[in-house]
Amino acid sequence: MILIMQKAFFVFAALAVYFGFTSTIIAQTASALASADASAIIVTPIAISKMADLKFGNIASGTVEGIVVMSIDDVRSGEGGVTLISAGNESNAASFAITGTPDATFTIDLPQSIFVYIDGDKMEVNEFVSNLGEASMLNNEGLANLKVGATLNVNASQTPGLYEGLFDVTVAYN
């Protein structure tokens, strides 16, 4: 009887070893493999170039302060102590060409205010506006035209002469 039990034990042990290795082998062969490509597309950088400067034109300052508004439609208007002079006048909104990836969206950052100067005198330019929203889109050719207007704050009895200053317009892809 001990011999039969020993034989049965060895048979069960052999079966356990056999099924243990078999299930391990089956588990190892029951896997799957998949591959994926990695890729990247480098797009045309967004660019902006000035086409025209912001010009408020010829202005006579009065004894009280006033403002000159240059619209994005190249129309100027004055309020308060300013007179808009038409003789020899050159006035227009600033104009920029934006280029980049077709149909890409972008943001526009305009200044809050700047100053224009002559010698020691200055005037503030503020309330910058554009014909495009803060978030805009290039057309299907990768182009957009940007017009920028603003308000010039003229002091009372402003010193005559050509006042100049710079302002930056920043565009960036979303």
C-alpha positions as CSV (number, residue, x, y, z in Angstrom):
1,M,0.0,0.0,0.0
2,I,2.8,2.3,0.7
3,L,4.3,1.5,-2.6
4,I,0.9,2.3,-4.3
5,M,0.7,5.6,-2.4
6,Q,4.3,6.4,-3.4
7,K,3.5,5.7,-7.0
8,A,0.3,7.8,-6.8
9,F,2.3,10.6,-5.2
10,F,4.9,10.6,-8.0
11,V,2.1,10.4,-10.6
12,F,0.3,13.4,-9.1
13,A,3.6,15.3,-8.6
14,A,4.5,14.6,-12.3
15,L,1.1,15.7,-13.4
16,A,1.4,18.9,-11.3
17,V,4.8,19.7,-12.7
18,Y,3.6,19.0,-16.3
19,F,0.5,21.2,-15.9
20,G,2.4,23.9,-14.1
21,F,4.9,24.2,-17.0
22,T,2.2,23.8,-19.6
23,S,0.2,26.7,-18.2
24,T,3.3,28.8,-17.9
25,I,4.1,28.1,-21.5
26,I,0.5,28.8,-22.6
27,A,0.4,32.0,-20.7
28,Q,3.7,33.2,-22.2
29,T,2.5,32.5,-25.8
30,A,-0.9,34.1,-25.3
31,S,0.5,37.7,-25.6
32,A,0.1,40.2,-28.4
33,L,2.4,42.9,-29.8
34,A,1.4,46.1,-31.6
35,S,3.6,48.9,-33.0
36,A,2.9,52.6,-33.6
37,D,4.7,55.3,-35.6
38,A,6.0,58.4,-34.0
39,S,5.8,61.6,-36.1
40,A,5.9,65.4,-35.9
41,I,5.2,68.2,-38.3
42,I,7.2,71.3,-38.2
43,V,5.0,74.2,-39.4
44,T,5.9,77.5,-40.9
45,P,6.7,80.0,-38.1
46,I,4.2,82.8,-37.8
47,A,5.5,86.2,-38.9
48,I,4.4,89.8,-38.9
49,S,5.6,92.6,-41.1
50,K,4.7,96.3,-41.0
51,M,3.0,97.6,-44.2
52,A,2.1,101.1,-42.9
53,D,2.8,103.2,-39.8
54,L,0.1,104.7,-37.6
55,K,-0.3,108.3,-38.6
56,F,-2.5,110.8,-36.8
57,G,-1.9,113.5,-39.4
58,N,-1.7,117.2,-39.1
59,I,-3.2,118.6,-35.8
60,A,-3.4,122.1,-34.3
61,S,-3.5,122.0,-30.5
62,G,-5.7,124.4,-28.7
63,T,-5.7,126.0,-25.2
64,V,-7.4,122.8,-23.7
65,E,-6.4,119.2,-24.1
66,G,-8.1,117.0,-26.8
67,I,-7.9,113.7,-28.5
68,V,-7.5,112.4,-32.0
69,V,-8.9,109.0,-32.8
70,M,-7.5,107.0,-35.8
71,S,-10.0,104.2,-36.7
72,I,-9.0,100.9,-38.3
73,D,-10.8,102.2,-41.4
74,D,-8.3,105.1,-41.7
75,V,-10.8,107.6,-40.5
76,R,-9.6,110.2,-38.0
77,S,-11.7,112.3,-35.7
78,G,-11.0,114.9,-33.0
79,E,-12.5,116.0,-29.8
80,G,-11.8,118.8,-27.3
81,G,-9.0,121.3,-28.0
82,V,-7.7,119.9,-31.3
83,T,-8.3,121.0,-34.9
84,L,-7.7,118.4,-37.6
85,I,-5.8,120.1,-40.5
86,S,-6.4,118.7,-44.0
87,A,-3.7,120.6,-45.8
88,G,-0.7,118.3,-46.4
89,N,-2.4,115.7,-44.2
90,E,-1.3,112.1,-44.1
91,S,-3.3,110.0,-41.7
92,N,-4.0,106.3,-41.6
93,A,-4.2,103.3,-39.3
94,A,-1.1,101.0,-39.0
95,S,-1.2,98.0,-41.2
96,F,0.6,94.6,-40.9
97,A,0.8,91.5,-42.9
98,I,0.7,88.2,-41.0
99,T,1.9,84.9,-42.5
100,G,2.1,81.4,-41.3
101,T,0.4,78.0,-41.5
102,P,-2.9,78.0,-43.4
103,D,-6.0,77.9,-41.2
104,A,-4.0,78.2,-38.0
105,T,-5.3,80.3,-35.2
106,F,-3.3,83.0,-33.5
107,T,-3.4,85.7,-30.8
108,I,-2.7,89.4,-31.1
109,D,-1.1,91.4,-28.4
110,L,-1.4,95.2,-28.7
111,P,0.2,97.7,-26.3
112,Q,-1.8,99.3,-23.5
113,S,-0.2,102.7,-24.2
114,I,3.0,104.3,-25.5
115,F,4.4,107.8,-25.8
116,V,5.4,109.8,-28.8
117,Y,8.1,112.4,-28.3
118,I,9.7,115.5,-29.6
119,D,12.7,116.9,-27.6
120,G,11.4,116.9,-24.0
121,D,7.6,117.0,-24.8
122,K,5.5,113.9,-25.1
123,M,1.9,112.8,-25.9
124,E,0.3,109.5,-24.8
125,V,-1.2,107.1,-27.4
126,N,-3.6,104.5,-25.9
127,E,-6.8,102.6,-26.6
128,F,-5.2,100.5,-29.3
129,V,-7.8,98.6,-31.4
130,S,-7.5,96.1,-34.3
131,N,-9.7,94.8,-37.1
132,L,-9.0,91.3,-35.9
133,G,-10.0,89.9,-32.6
134,E,-7.5,88.9,-29.9
135,A,-7.8,85.4,-31.3
136,S,-7.9,85.2,-35.1
137,M,-7.3,82.8,-37.9
138,L,-5.0,82.8,-40.9
139,N,-6.8,82.1,-44.2
140,N,-6.4,79.0,-46.3
141,E,-3.3,80.6,-47.9
142,G,-1.7,81.3,-44.5
143,L,-2.3,85.1,-44.6
144,A,-4.1,87.7,-42.5
145,N,-4.2,91.5,-42.8
146,L,-4.1,93.4,-39.5
147,K,-5.1,97.1,-39.1
148,V,-4.4,98.9,-35.9
149,G,-5.9,102.2,-34.7
150,A,-5.5,104.2,-31.5
151,T,-6.2,107.4,-29.6
152,L,-3.7,110.3,-29.4
153,N,-4.0,112.4,-26.2
154,V,-3.0,116.0,-27.1
155,N,-2.1,118.3,-24.3
156,A,-3.2,121.9,-24.2
157,S,-0.8,124.2,-26.2
158,Q,1.3,121.2,-27.3
159,T,4.7,122.1,-28.7
160,P,4.6,122.1,-32.6
161,G,6.7,119.5,-34.4
162,L,6.9,115.8,-35.5
163,Y,6.3,113.5,-32.5
164,E,7.5,110.0,-32.9
165,G,7.5,106.7,-30.9
166,L,7.4,103.0,-31.5
167,F,4.9,100.3,-30.6
168,D,5.1,96.6,-30.8
169,V,2.4,94.2,-32.0
170,T,3.0,90.5,-31.1
171,V,1.3,87.6,-32.8
172,A,1.6,83.9,-31.6
173,Y,0.1,80.6,-32.6
174,N,-2.6,79.2,-30.2
